[in-house]
Amino acid sequence: MLENNLIGFLENKEFLPKDFDEFNSTNRLRQLFLSLSNNILKSYCHFSKYEQKKLSNCSLENAFKYKIKNLLPINFIKTDKKTISKNFKICINSTIIINNYLNSTNKKTIFISNKHLLPIAKLISICFINNKMQLLIDKHLLFHEFVLKKIKKLHSDKIVIDLGDSICIKSKDFIGLKIYTSWKDIEVKKPNIKDELESAIKSIKKGEFYQIYLAYPKNNEFTKQIPVYVDELKNKEYQIKAIPYSLRSIIKN
């Protein structure tokens, strides 16, 4: 079950979600991962739209190798003490991380100041483990961060709170909306929403919210909102809907 929830790569082996919606090829699924990973690695690694599309033609392992190489400085700084300025400060931990990566590939050693070194050191520490290129991220987290980013952009005039398992939207004139996110392949006739629905029911019973959405990736079958009615809430005012959330903006130019 854990492996089924992970997306990414382990050396040349790729763990991609099964085809859905317009993500119907290996290239598009790679492009999807590169885009979604931006929301997780944003402080030190960002794949532009151009890079996402271009690098989807190669393996995810090579895509991240490209990114690391691209972040490295062009010129290597000599370690002769006489040539090092007094204002030059070496980030020892970051340097060790980068040297470990470089020594395992081309035997070169690099020293650089904190300002330029730290982001690449973070990236290497995340995807170069035990001398192997690898990066596996929980798909539910990837989807949650994607939805969160979209909601913050759409509701910039409101307060958007990330609650971990859900997202809350509030304002002075708005009672509030809660959104539970999960990456599942929803079948309209028999939707697998039990876990999220139970959380929604608890939230309504506590009086925290009365309007709750359950967001899942849009697929070829799941294209419209599904109202959800619960017997044990029949005497309460509430609204629960399963919402198809499109990821197509990732592959649009």
C-alpha positions in Angstrom: 0.0 0.0 0.0 2.8 2.4 0.9 4.6 1.8 -2.4 1.3 2.5 -4.3 1.1 5.9 -2.7 4.6 6.9 -3.7 5.5 8.7 -7.0 9.0 9.3 -8.3 12.0 7.2 -9.1 14.7 4.9 -7.6 17.6 5.1 -10.0 16.3 4.1 -13.4 13.1 2.6 -12.0 10.1 4.9 -12.1 7.0 4.9 -10.0 4.3 6.7 -11.9 0.5 6.9 -11.3 -1.6 4.9 -13.7 -3.1 6.9 -16.7 -6.0 9.2 -15.9 -7.7 12.1 -17.6 -5.3 13.5 -20.2 -2.3 12.1 -18.5 -2.2 9.1 -20.8 1.5 8.7 -21.6 4.8 8.2 -19.7 6.0 11.6 -20.8 2.9 13.4 -19.5 3.1 11.5 -16.2 6.8 12.5 -15.8 5.8 16.1 -16.6 3.1 15.8 -13.9 5.7 14.7 -11.3 8.2 17.4 -12.2 5.5 20.0 -11.9 4.0 18.8 -8.6 7.5 18.3 -7.1 8.0 22.1 -7.5 5.4 22.6 -4.6 7.5 20.4 -2.3 11.0 21.4 -3.3 10.2 25.0 -4.1 12.8 26.7 -1.9 15.7 25.0 -3.7 14.5 23.3 -6.9 12.1 24.6 -9.5 11.4 23.1 -12.9 10.1 25.7 -15.4 7.3 24.9 -17.8 9.9 24.5 -20.6 12.0 22.2 -18.5 9.0 20.1 -17.5 8.1 19.5 -21.1 11.6 19.0 -22.3 12.8 16.7 -19.5 9.7 14.5 -19.7 11.5 13.0 -22.8 14.1 11.5 -20.5 14.0 9.5 -17.3 13.2 11.2 -14.0 16.6 10.2 -12.7 18.3 12.1 -15.6 15.9 15.0 -15.2 17.2 15.6 -11.6 20.8 14.9 -12.6 20.3 17.7 -15.2 18.9 20.0 -12.5 21.8 19.4 -10.2 24.3 20.0 -12.9 22.5 23.2 -13.9 22.6 24.5 -10.4 26.4 23.8 -10.0 28.7 26.8 -10.7 30.5 26.7 -14.1 34.0 27.3 -12.6 35.5 25.3 -9.7 37.2 27.4 -7.0 40.7 26.5 -6.2 41.3 25.5 -2.6 44.7 27.2 -2.3 44.5 29.3 0.9 46.3 32.2 -0.6 43.6 32.7 -3.2 40.7 32.6 -0.8 39.4 36.1 0.3 39.0 36.9 4.0 35.3 37.5 3.2 34.9 34.1 1.7 33.0 31.7 4.0 32.7 28.0 3.3 29.5 26.2 4.4 31.2 23.0 5.5 28.1 20.8 5.7 26.9 21.8 2.3 30.3 21.4 0.8 30.5 17.8 2.2 27.2 17.0 0.6 28.2 18.3 -2.8 31.6 16.7 -2.7 30.1 13.4 -1.9 27.9 13.7 -5.0 30.7 14.9 -7.3 33.2 12.3 -6.0 30.8 9.5 -6.8 30.5 10.7 -10.4 33.5 12.7 -11.7 35.9 12.9 -8.8 35.9 16.7 -8.7 35.8 18.8 -5.6 34.1 22.1 -5.1 34.0 24.9 -2.6 31.6 27.8 -2.7 30.0 30.4 -0.4 26.8 29.7 1.6 24.6 32.0 -0.6 25.0 29.9 -3.7 25.7 26.5 -2.2 22.8 25.8 0.1 20.0 25.2 -2.4 21.9 22.7 -4.4 23.2 21.0 -1.2 19.5 20.6 -0.1 18.5 19.2 -3.5 21.4 16.6 -3.4 20.6 15.6 0.1 17.0 14.9 -0.9 17.6 12.9 -4.1 21.1 11.4 -3.7 20.9 8.9 -0.9 23.4 6.1 -0.3 25.1 7.0 -3.5 21.9 6.4 -5.5 19.7 8.9 -7.3 16.2 8.5 -5.8 13.2 10.6 -4.9 9.8 9.2 -3.9 7.0 11.5 -2.7 3.6 10.6 -1.3 1.0 11.3 -4.0 -1.6 12.6 -1.5 0.9 15.2 -0.4 1.6 16.2 -4.0 -2.1 16.6 -4.7 -2.8 18.4 -1.5 0.0 21.0 -2.2 -1.3 21.5 -5.8 -4.8 22.2 -4.5 -3.5 24.4 -1.8 -1.6 26.6 -4.2 -4.6 26.9 -6.6 -6.9 27.8 -3.7 -4.6 30.5 -2.4 -4.4 32.0 -5.8 -8.1 31.8 -6.4 -9.1 33.1 -3.0 -6.4 35.8 -2.4 -9.0 38.0 -0.7 -9.7 35.3 1.9 -7.8 33.6 4.7 -6.6 30.1 3.5 -5.3 27.8 6.2 -3.4 24.6 5.6 -4.6 22.1 8.2 -2.5 19.2 7.0 -5.2 16.8 6.2 -7.5 19.5 4.8 -7.7 23.2 3.7 -9.8 25.9 5.3 -11.1 29.0 3.6 -12.4 31.8 5.8 -13.2 35.6 5.7 -15.2 38.1 7.7 -18.3 37.8 5.5 -17.9 34.0 4.9 -18.7 31.3 7.4 -16.1 29.0 6.0 -15.4 26.1 3.7 -13.3 23.0 4.4 -11.7 20.9 1.7 -10.3 17.4 2.3 -7.9 16.3 -0.4 -6.9 12.8 -1.5 -5.4 11.3 -4.7 -7.8 8.5 -5.5 -9.3 7.2 -8.8 -12.9 7.9 -8.1 -15.6 5.7 -9.7 -18.8 7.6 -9.9 -21.1 4.6 -9.3 -19.1 3.5 -6.3 -16.9 6.3 -5.1 -14.2 5.3 -2.5 -14.6 8.3 -0.2 -15.1 6.6 3.1 -12.1 8.0 5.0 -12.6 11.6 3.9 -16.4 11.4 4.5 -15.9 10.2 8.0 -13.6 13.2 8.7 -16.2 15.5 7.1 -19.0 14.1 9.3 -16.9 14.6 12.5 -16.2 18.2 11.5 -19.9 19.0 10.9 -21.0 17.3 14.1 -18.5 19.5 16.0 -20.1 22.6 14.5 -16.8 23.7 12.9 -18.1 23.8 9.3 -21.3 23.0 7.5 -20.0 23.2 3.9 -17.3 20.6 3.1 -15.8 19.5 -0.2 -13.9 16.3 -0.8 -11.4 17.0 -3.6 -10.0 14.3 -5.9 -8.1 14.3 -9.2 -10.5 14.6 -12.2 -10.6 11.5 -14.4 -12.5 10.4 -17.5 -15.4 9.2 -15.5 -15.3 11.6 -12.6 -16.0 15.0 -14.3 -18.8 16.5 -12.3 -19.5 17.3 -8.6 -21.2 14.5 -6.6 -23.5 15.6 -3.8 -23.2 13.4 -0.7 -26.0 12.8 1.7 -25.5 11.3 5.1 -28.4 9.8 7.2 -26.9 10.7 10.5 -26.7 14.3 9.5 -30.3 14.6 8.3 -31.3 16.9 11.1 -28.4 19.2 10.5 -27.8 21.9 7.9 -24.8 20.8 5.8 -23.4 20.4 2.4 -20.9 17.8 1.3 -19.7 17.4 -2.2 -17.1 15.2 -4.0 -15.2 17.6 -6.3 -13.2 16.6 -9.4 -10.1 18.7 -9.4 -8.4 19.1 -12.8 -4.6 18.9 -13.1 -4.7 19.7 -16.9 -3.1 23.2 -16.4 0.2 21.3 -15.9 0.3 20.1 -19.5 -1.2 23.3 -21.1 1.3 25.6 -22.8 
